[in-house]
C-alpha cells in the first residue's frame, strides 16, 4: 500500500533525526504529501528566523520538487465531513489538520507515515505506519 507522508516525517529529516535514505526504504512509491502538509511545511519556512529561513526554504522546496501533492478536494471533503461528525459524536475529536490529512489518506486508499501516530490512530479506517 502506498503511503501519505505526514509533515512530522519531513521535519524529522530536516532536523537530522531521520535520513532521506530511511524514508525511501520505507516508501516504495513516489513521495506523496497532502496539501495540508505542504501548508504546514511552508508555515515553518515563514516562521523561521532570518538565520534559518533560507536553509529551511531550500529544504522544503527540494522536498516539494520531489513530491506529488494531493489536494483537499470534494472527494476528500466528503470523507472529512463523515469522519469529523463521527469523531465529534463519539466525543473524540482531533486536530483539524490531522483530520484533513487522515481524510486525504482514506479518500486515496493510502496509509499515513508519521512520527506522531496518536491522533491518526483515532481516525476510523486510517492505517498508520510509524517511523
N, C-alpha and C positions, 0 to 999 in steps of 0.2 A: 504494500500500500504506500502511496506517495505521502509526503509529509508537508504540512504548512509550518514554516518555521516562525516561532514567536520572537519578538524583538529581544527578549531576555537572552536568547542564544547569541544573537548578533552582538549584543552589548558584552557578553562574556568573552567573545572573540576579541572585540576591541580592547578589553581590559587585560588580555593575555591569560584568561582563565580557561580558555578552550581554543584549540587550534582550528584553522580552516580545514586542515587535513582530517581532523577528527570529525568535523561536520560532514565532509564529503564521504567519509567511511560509513556514516550513519545513513545519509541520504543517497538513494540510488537513482535520483532523478534531479532535474534542474531545481535550483533554489526557488521556492515559492514563498511569497510574503503576501499577507493581506494588506489592503490599502491602509487599514488602521495601524498596522505595524510600521508601515512606511512613514505615516504621520508621527508615530512615537519616536522613530529614529531621527527624523528631521527636527522634531521638537527639541531633542537633545542637542542638535547642532546649534539651534538658535539660543538655547540656554547656556551654552558653553561660554566661559570667559574668553577674552581675546587671546590669551596664551594657548588655549587648546582648540579654539574654534576651527582654524584652518585644517589641522590634523584630523579632527573629528569629521569635518565635512568631506574631506578627501576619502576617508574610510567609508563613510556612509554612501557616497556617490559610487565608489568602487563596488560595494555590495549591490546597490541598486542597478548598476550596469550589468551585473551577472544574474539578477533575479527576475522572475516573472511575477508581476503584481496582480492579485485577484481583487477585483473591485467589490464594493458593497453595493450590489445591485438588487433588483426586485426579488430574484430567487433567494438571495441571502437574507433580504429583509423579511421574507415570509418565514424562514426558519427562525430568525432572530425574534420575531414577534411571538411565535409559538413558544419558544424556549423562555423568553422573558416572562410571559404570562404564567407558564408552568412553575418557574422558579419563584416568582412572587407569590403564587397560590400556596406553594409549599413553605413559604417563609424563609427561603434560602437564596435571595438574590445575590448576584455577584457584580463586580465592577463592569461598567458599560463597555470599556474597550475589550476586556477579556471575553465578554459575551459576544461582541461583534466578531472577534477573531474566531472564537469557537463556532459561531454560526456559519462563518465563511468555510471553515473546515468541513463541517457537516454537509453543507449545501454542495460542496465539490467532492464529497466522498474521500476526504483526506484525514489523516491523523495529525495531531498537534505535536510538534517537537518544542519542548520548553525547558527552562530551568526552574520554573515556578508552577508545578503541577496542581497545587491545592485548589484553585478556583476552577481550572479547566476540568478537573476530575468530577466536579459537581454538576457539569452540564450533561444532561441525559443524551446518550448517543455519541458523546465525544470521546474518541480514543486518544489517549495521552501517552507520549513517549518522553521520558525524562533523560536529559543529558547533563 
